[in-house]
Amino acid sequence: MRPTIMRISTEAIAANARAIRARIPDGVRMMCVVKADAYGHDSVRTARKLLAAGADAFAVAIVEEAERLRDGGIDGMILVLGGAEEDSLRRAVRAGVSQAVYTPRTLEILQDEAARCGKRALAHLKIDTGMSRVGVRGEDDLEAMLAWWRHCPDVDMEGIFTHFCVADTDPGFTALQNERFSGALAAVRRAGFSPIAHAAASSAMLDPALQYDMVRPGIVLYGSGVPALADELTWAQTLLTRPVRLQWISAGDTVGYGRTFTAGRDTLVMTLPIGYGDGYPRVLSNRASVLVRGKRAPLIGRVCMDMVMADVTDVPGVDLEDEVVLLGAQGDERITPDELADLAGTIPYEIMLGFAPRVPVEVVD
């Protein structure tokens, strides 16, 4: 069996959640985002751990993710954040989960399914305050939406929410978004609705002006996104493998496709059984490092579909039984998704979510 494996610590995620819980007021609820299989961390196991750590609700992207949580025994509030077609909306009602709503047609389908099933439909009104992605935009559209809602007596407006698009980089535009959201919330309450209000995701959740009734920690649960909490957060993923070959090459020899690395000295090359076919980004060729015996060893040559090579000349005593870390900690060294994202010119979300199904996942509680 190939030794490459992704090990996930749900206790690390729970510790992050407890750190968040300690930094937000007692009256502010915590909706933990577990979409995309909890950012690649196993949504059901993660949700169970988060409940014990203070989670009040969960958010997902699609109804299939909500159904998986329900099948895993997760009760309580689950919000489907994204838009949905008719079958998904009807399934949300049957599963007893909340659905983001921003069109009359969505309301109409939820009302029809609720009446057909004899149960309440749950919805959170989405307000577009500047993301220009989904949501009710502008006073006239909001007024029309609220008027339509009065014809849907079996659909409860459980919540109202928005999404800040530059909370970590542009406080001015975030303040404008917040002003728009506050105005929409006031109009909704004047119309007689009493929804739970939430706006702040990871990067905005510690700002009292943006907390409202609930915050939505996402990537911060998995170790990133809030500089003020950096010393309290722990990454939960560790990508491990073992070498399949150790070979000395001579100065002047080249390594890999395209001969992009030329040895400047006699070099001990370690070949590892992982590559871009496993989701390890090819753009990390000749850029990233791995950890061997607690030391960094640079990748040399291009990342192949199934293998990468590292220069372990300066790591004494290496052998084929050594555990090699491509993401995670070993000794005093650590390679984080943030580091790989910087090297790859992307964001840590994409690193965490990018590993292929052929990399087995081992969840450690």
C-alpha positions in Angstrom: 0.0 0.0 0.0 1.3 3.4 -0.9 2.4 5.3 2.3 1.0 8.7 1.4 -1.8 9.7 3.8 -3.6 12.8 5.0 -4.0 12.8 8.8 -6.6 15.1 10.3 -6.9 16.1 14.0 -10.4 17.0 14.9 -9.1 18.0 18.4 -7.1 20.7 16.7 -10.3 22.0 15.1 -12.1 21.9 18.5 -9.3 23.8 20.1 -9.6 26.5 17.5 -13.3 26.7 18.1 -12.8 27.1 21.8 -10.4 29.9 21.2 -13.0 31.6 19.0 -15.7 31.0 21.6 -13.6 32.7 24.2 -13.2 35.8 22.1 -16.8 36.5 21.2 -19.5 37.7 23.6 -21.7 35.1 25.3 -24.8 36.4 23.6 -23.3 35.9 20.1 -24.0 32.5 18.6 -21.4 30.7 16.5 -22.4 29.1 13.2 -19.5 27.0 12.1 -18.9 26.6 8.4 -18.4 22.9 7.4 -19.0 23.1 3.7 -16.8 21.2 1.2 -16.5 18.4 3.7 -15.4 20.8 6.4 -12.7 22.3 4.1 -11.4 18.8 3.5 -11.5 17.8 7.2 -14.5 15.4 7.3 -17.7 17.3 7.9 -19.6 14.8 10.2 -16.7 14.1 12.5 -15.8 17.8 12.6 -19.3 18.9 13.3 -19.6 16.4 16.2 -16.4 17.8 17.7 -17.5 21.4 17.1 -20.7 20.9 19.0 -18.8 19.9 22.1 -16.6 23.0 21.6 -19.4 25.5 21.5 -20.9 25.5 18.0 -24.6 26.6 17.9 -25.2 26.0 14.2 -23.6 24.9 11.0 -23.4 26.3 7.5 -22.9 24.3 4.3 -23.0 25.1 0.6 -25.4 22.6 -0.9 -28.3 20.5 0.4 -26.4 17.2 0.0 -23.9 18.4 2.6 -26.7 19.3 5.0 -28.3 15.8 4.4 -24.9 14.2 5.2 -24.8 16.1 8.6 -28.4 15.0 9.4 -27.6 11.4 8.5 -24.6 11.7 10.8 -26.8 12.6 13.7 -26.3 16.4 13.6 -29.4 18.2 14.9 -30.2 21.8 15.2 -29.7 24.7 12.8 -28.0 23.9 9.5 -28.0 26.6 6.8 -27.5 26.0 3.1 -25.7 29.1 2.0 -25.9 28.8 -1.7 -28.7 29.1 -4.3 -30.5 25.9 -5.3 -32.8 24.5 -7.9 -36.2 23.1 -7.2 -35.3 19.5 -6.1 -32.7 20.8 -3.7 -35.1 23.3 -2.1 -37.7 20.6 -1.6 -35.1 18.3 0.0 -34.0 21.1 2.3 -37.6 21.3 3.6 -37.8 17.6 4.1 -34.4 17.5 5.9 -35.5 20.3 8.2 -32.6 22.5 7.2 -32.6 26.2 6.5 -32.2 27.6 3.0 -30.7 30.9 1.8 -33.5 32.8 0.0 -33.3 35.8 -2.3 -35.9 35.3 -5.0 -39.7 34.9 -4.9 -39.4 31.7 -6.8 -37.4 30.1 -4.1 -39.9 31.2 -1.5 -42.7 29.8 -3.6 -41.1 26.4 -3.8 -40.4 26.3 -0.1 -44.0 27.2 0.7 -45.3 24.6 -1.7 -43.1 21.8 -0.2 -43.9 22.9 3.4 -47.6 22.8 2.7 -47.3 19.4 0.9 -45.3 17.9 3.8 -47.3 19.5 6.6 -44.2 21.1 8.2 -42.5 24.4 8.5 -39.9 25.5 5.9 -36.8 27.4 7.3 -35.1 30.2 5.4 -32.5 32.9 5.8 -32.9 36.0 3.7 -29.7 36.8 1.9 -28.9 40.5 1.4 -26.4 41.5 -1.3 -24.5 44.4 0.2 -21.7 44.5 -2.4 -20.4 41.1 -3.1 -22.6 41.0 -6.3 -22.9 37.2 -6.1 -26.3 36.3 -4.7 -28.8 38.1 -2.5 -31.6 40.7 -2.5 -30.1 44.0 -3.8 -31.6 47.4 -3.1 -34.5 48.7 -1.2 -37.1 48.1 -3.9 -36.2 44.5 -4.3 -36.2 44.0 -0.6 -39.6 45.5 -0.3 -41.0 43.3 -3.0 -39.4 40.2 -1.4 -41.0 41.0 2.0 -44.4 41.5 0.4 -44.0 38.1 -1.3 -43.0 36.5 2.0 -46.4 37.4 3.5 -48.0 35.0 1.0 -45.8 32.1 2.3 -47.2 31.5 5.8 -45.4 28.1 6.1 -41.9 29.6 5.5 -40.2 30.9 8.7 -37.6 33.7 8.2 -35.2 32.1 10.7 -32.4 34.4 9.7 -31.1 37.3 7.6 -27.5 37.6 6.5 -24.9 39.1 4.2 -21.3 38.4 3.3 -18.4 40.8 3.5 -16.1 40.6 0.6 -13.0 42.6 1.8 -13.3 42.5 5.6 -9.6 41.7 5.9 -8.3 44.4 3.5 -10.8 47.3 3.1 -12.5 48.6 6.3 -14.1 51.5 4.4 -16.0 49.2 2.0 -16.8 46.8 4.8 -18.3 49.7 6.8 -20.5 50.5 3.7 -21.6 46.9 3.4 -22.4 46.9 7.1 -24.5 50.1 6.8 -26.4 48.6 3.9 -27.0 45.4 5.9 -28.1 47.4 9.0 -30.6 49.3 6.9 -32.0 46.0 5.4 -32.3 44.5 8.8 -34.2 47.5 10.1 -36.6 47.3 7.2 -37.2 43.6 7.8 -37.9 44.1 11.5 -40.2 47.0 10.7 -42.1 44.6 8.5 -42.8 42.4 11.5 -40.1 39.7 11.1 -37.6 38.7 13.8 -34.8 36.9 12.2 -31.4 36.0 13.6 -28.9 38.4 12.0 -25.4 37.4 10.9 -22.8 38.9 8.7 -19.2 38.3 9.9 -17.2 35.3 8.7 -13.7 34.6 10.0 -11.9 37.8 9.2 -14.6 40.1 10.6 -16.0 38.1 13.5 -14.0 39.8 16.3 -15.3 43.3 15.4 -18.2 44.0 17.8 -19.8 46.3 15.2 -20.1 43.3 12.8 -21.1 40.5 15.2 -24.9 41.0 15.3 -26.6 37.8 16.7 -24.2 35.3 15.2 -20.9 34.9 13.5 -19.8 32.4 10.9 -16.2 31.2 11.5 -14.9 29.3 8.5 -11.3 28.9 7.7 -10.3 30.1 11.2 -11.6 26.8 12.5 -9.0 25.0 10.5 -6.1 27.3 11.5 -6.0 30.5 9.5 -7.6 33.8 8.6 -7.5 35.8 11.8 -4.1 37.4 12.7 -5.3 38.3 16.2 -5.7 34.6 16.9 -2.7 33.3 15.1 -0.8 32.3 18.3 -3.9 30.3 19.5 -4.7 28.4 16.3 -3.6 25.0 15.2 -3.6 23.5 11.7 -5.4 20.2 11.6 -4.0 18.6 8.4 -0.8 16.6 8.2 0.2 15.2 4.8 2.7 12.3 5.2 4.5 9.9 3.1 7.8 7.8 3.0 10.5 7.7 0.4 10.6 5.1 -2.4 14.2 5.8 -3.4 17.4 7.4 -2.2 20.0 8.0 -4.8 23.2 10.0 -5.0 23.7 12.0 -8.2 26.8 13.9 -9.3 27.4 17.6 -9.7 26.0 18.7 -13.1 23.3 16.0 -13.2 19.8 17.2 -13.8 16.5 16.1 -12.1 13.0 15.6 -13.5 11.0 16.6 -16.5 12.4 19.5 -18.5 15.7 19.2 -16.6 14.7 22.3 -14.5 17.2 21.5 -11.7 20.9 21.0 -12.1 22.9 19.7 -9.1 25.6 22.1 -8.1 27.2 19.4 -5.9 27.0 15.7 -5.4 23.4 15.5 -4.2 21.3 12.8 -2.3 17.9 12.7 -4.0 14.9 11.4 -2.2 11.9 10.4 -4.3 8.5 10.6 -2.7 5.3 8.9 -3.9 3.0 11.9 -4.3 2.4 14.4 -7.1 -0.1 16.7 -8.8 -2.3 13.6 -9.4 -2.8 13.7 -5.6 -3.5 17.4 -5.6 0.0 18.5 -4.6 0.4 21.6 -6.8 2.8 21.4 -9.7 3.5 25.1 -9.4 5.5 24.1 -6.2 8.2 22.6 -8.4 11.6 23.9 -7.2 9.9 26.1 -4.6 8.5 24.2 -1.7 10.2 22.1 1.0 9.4 18.9 2.9 10.3 17.9 6.4 12.6 15.0 7.1 13.9 14.2 10.5 12.8 17.7 11.6 14.7 19.4 8.9 13.6 21.2 5.8 14.6 19.6 2.5 13.9 21.6 -0.8 12.0 20.1 -3.7 14.1 19.8 -6.8 12.9 19.3 -10.3 9.3 19.4 -11.5 6.5 17.9 -9.4 5.4 14.9 -11.4 1.9 13.4 -11.5 2.8 10.7 -9.0 6.2 11.7 -7.6 8.3 14.5 -6.3 12.0 14.7 -5.6 13.8 16.4 -2.6 17.4 17.3 -1.9 18.2 15.6 1.4 22.0 15.9 1.2 22.0 18.0 4.4 19.8 15.7 6.4 22.1 13.2 8.2 21.1 9.6 8.5 18.1 9.5 6.1 16.7 6.2 5.1 13.7 4.6 3.4 11.8 4.3 6.6 11.8 8.0 7.4 8.4 9.7 7.7 8.3 12.8 5.4 5.9 15.7 6.0 4.7 17.8 3.1 2.1 19.7 5.1 2.1 19.9 8.9 4.6 19.8 11.7 7.7 17.7 12.4 10.0 18.6 15.3 10.3 22.4 15.5 9.5 22.9 11.9 6.1 23.4 10.3 4.8 23.7 6.7 1.4 25.4 6.7 -1.3 25.7 4.0 -0.5 29.5 4.1 3.1 28.8 3.2 2.2 26.5 0.3 -0.5 29.0 -0.8 2.1 31.9 -0.9 4.5 29.8 -2.9 1.7 28.7 -5.3 0.2 32.1 -5.7 -3.2 31.0 -4.3 -5.1 30.9 -1.0 -4.9 28.4 1.8 -8.5 27.3 1.1 -7.4 25.9 -2.2 -4.5 24.0 -0.7 -6.6 22.4 2.1 -9.4 21.4 -0.4 -7.2 20.4 -3.3 -6.1 16.9 -2.3 -7.5 14.0 -4.5 -9.6 11.1 -3.2 -6.7 8.7 -3.8 -5.0 10.2 -0.8 -6.4 8.2 2.1 -7.7 10.3 5.1 -7.1 9.2 8.6 -9.1 11.1 11.2 -7.5 11.3 14.7 -9.8 12.4 17.5 
